[in-house]
Amino acid sequence: MQDCLFCKIINKEVPVEIVYENNKVVAFKDIHPKAPIHLLIVPQKHIPSVDHLEIQDKELIGELFLTAQKIAREQRIAQTGYKLVFNVGRGGGQVIDHLHLHLLGGWKSEKERDIPGMP
């Protein structure tokens, strides 16, 4: 996808702070963080949203979740807790039409965890 921001990030056409990368996913810092740690985990394969997943993508979805787990441990937020969020479609808060999993954590208090627009 030529105009997809996340595809450009994956192809190293747009600079971001990448925290993890393998042959299936890339994880980088969100430019508008909603938590002390707010990372986006993005499949290298272009899929517009959760609503566009197909049966052959089930391994990729597992990769997204296992990557989130790995990064949460590396970022030392696994013990204190974190949130994983998929936004689907504009009505669900999705801004970029490329599947991505939000990893949010690092709060110091319960009050900080109440993120407007996030479950």
N, C-alpha and C positions, 0 to 999 in steps of 0.2 A: 504494500500500500504506500504509494508515493507521498501522500499528504499526512500520513499518520505520524504524530509526534513520537509515540512510543517505538514505532518501527525505525524512525530516524535515530532515536537513542540507542536502540539495539545495534544499528549499523554504524554507530559512533559518529554520526553526522551532527549530533547535538550533544554538547558536553553536560554531564551530570556526575554526581558523586556515586559511583557504583560501589555497593558494599558486598555484592556476591554475583557470580556469573558462572554458568556452565553451558552445555550445549543445548539446553532446553529452556532455561529461564534467566532473567536478569533482575536483580534487585537494586533499587537506588532510592535515595532520599526524596521525599515529596517536597516540591518547591513551596507548598502552602501547608506546612505541618499543622495538624490538629492535636498533636501530642508531643511530649519531649522526644520520643522516638517515633517517627512516622515514615515507614518505608513502603514502597510499591514493589510488588513481586509480579513480574510481567513475563508471560510466555514469549519465546522468540517467534513462535508461529502466530501470525495475525489471526485473531478471532475477535470479532467486534464486541461480544458480551457473553455473559453466562447463557443468555437466551439463544445463542448461536452454537453452543456446544453440541457435538455429535458423539455417538457411542465410541468412536475411535479416539476421542480426546480424553477418555477416562484416566489413562495413565498420566497424561499431562496435568490433570487436575490434582492427582495424588502428588505429583512433583511440586506443584505450587504449595500444597499444605506441608509437605515434608521440608521444603525449603524454608517456609515460615518458621517451623519448629527449630530448625538448625540455626537460623539467624537469631531467633529469640534467645536461644541458649548462648550464642556468641555475644549478643548485646547485653546479656545478664538481666533479661527481663522475664525469663521463663519462671523463675521462682516467685516473683511478685505478681505476675499475671499480665496478660496482654489481650488485645482484641484483634480479630481477623474479620474483615468486612469486604464483601463484594457489593458494589453498587450496580444496578442493572437498569439501563435506559435513563433518559433524562428525568423522568418522574421519580426514579430511584436514586438520583444524585450522580449518575455517571456523566462525566464531562468529556473524557477521551474515549473514542470508540475503538478500544483495544482492551481486551480482557485484562484485568489487573486486580490483585489481592492487596488490600491495605493491611499492613501490620502496624499496630499502634500500641505503645506502652511507655513505661518509664515514669509514670505518675508518682508523685510523692504522697498524695492524699486521695481519699474517696471522691471529694468534691471535684478535683481535677479530671476525674474519669467521665464526668457528665459532659459529653461533647455534643453541642447542638447538631442535629441532623445525623447523628450516629446512634446506633442501638446500644 
